[in-house]
Amino acid sequence: MKELPLTARRSLELLGIVLIIAILAVGRDIIMPIIMAFFISIMLLPVYRFLRKRKVPETLAIILPILCVLIFIGLIVWFFSAQIGILVDDFPQIKQNVAKHLQSLKEWISGLTGIDTKKQTDFIASKSDDLMSMGGKAASGAAVTLSGVFVFVGLLPIYIYLILFYKDILLRFTFMWFKTDDHPKVKEAVYETESIIKNYLVGLLIQITYMTVLLGGILMLFGIKHALLIGVIFAILNLIPYVGALIGNIIGVLITLTSSTQLWPVITVLAVIAAVQFLDNNILMPRIVGSKIKINALFSILGVLIGGAIAGVSGMFLSMPIIAVLKIIFDRTEQFKQWGVLLGDERPEKNPMKFPSYRKKASVETKSGTVPKK
């Protein structure tokens, strides 16, 4: 069979990327729960194998880990509900604090622009109907999103069970896609994918725990109200690379502003979050996850934004493990190796424009060492 010209192959690659993104966007409600279930299934594999070695029936060995996941999710929901309940109980005080902050803001704007505070109040009142209308639309959208979340969570246990139950069929299907000579590479990719995803997801669970304890505990020592709520919200949002930390900071500041009329609690919250995040990014998380797959910051951010545009929060959360799996596949495929280089963080030691050896797919010297030829 005659090989396609290089331009035709590259065109097909780009067309394939566009087609995959289009399929994900159209079928996100079906595809995203399956991808999430696939990743959770890989995380549960060690528990499943442990139970099978102890002669536990296969069905029970699958159901028990799934029950553990459901209990863990239930505990998170209970914790959130309890913290939100405490916040609601403080609503009268929150209302007074917000009124004071708004008055201070009006006076600051008046001093800066010369606009009278009464005119500002009249302007806000005139726009209140528009705000209520927008709020109604947002509430209806939130209701739709919430129903989608319940469907998402409801389908997860079923998908996880079926993926674990039919894993051998899925593995055989995967091997049958490739020539027999390529099966060792496929096997290596499968093992590395399992290791990367397992380390990543378990690391995230550990990260949620210690960030909640660290951030919430330190803020409690400083006397910040709703410290545990700020800690758990930031810990969960921090799972979304880059974007989540920014949103977590904003929410932490807003919660602090509603519970206090002073400025020092806000500065304290921002300083503690910065210190805990520095500790997490540079010391704790690299040791816990220990991933061999390094994705450069540019495509990490693009992946998060594209994932969010396609599938919302779930797409943002799943973007990093999906990119890591793609890089594993690309690095082991001669035809797509250049895509693995594009996603990776291994910068060439020298400029490819000046040194022809750095334009090839062979092993090259990088800033962090030699990248071997796959």
Secondary structure, DSSP 4 states (H G I P E B T S, - for coil): -PPPPHHHHHHHHHHHHHHHHHHHHHTHHHHHHHHHHHHHHHHHHHHHHHHHHTT--HHHHHHHHHHHHHHHHHHHHHHHHHHHHHHHHTHHHHHHHHHHHHHHHHHHHHHHH---HHHHHHHHHHTHHHHHHHHHHHHHHHHHHHHHHHHHHHHHHHHHHHHHHTHHHHHHHHHHTS-GGGHHHHHHHHHHHHHHHHHHHHHHHHHHHHHHHHHHHHHHHTT-TTHHHHHHHHHHHTTSTTHHHHHHHHHHHHHHHHH-SSSHHHHHHHHHHHHHHHHIIIIIHHHHH--S--B-HHHHHHHHHHHHHHHHHHHHHHHHHHHHHHHHHHHT-GGGHHHHHHHB---BSS-TTT-GGGGSSS-EEETTEEE---
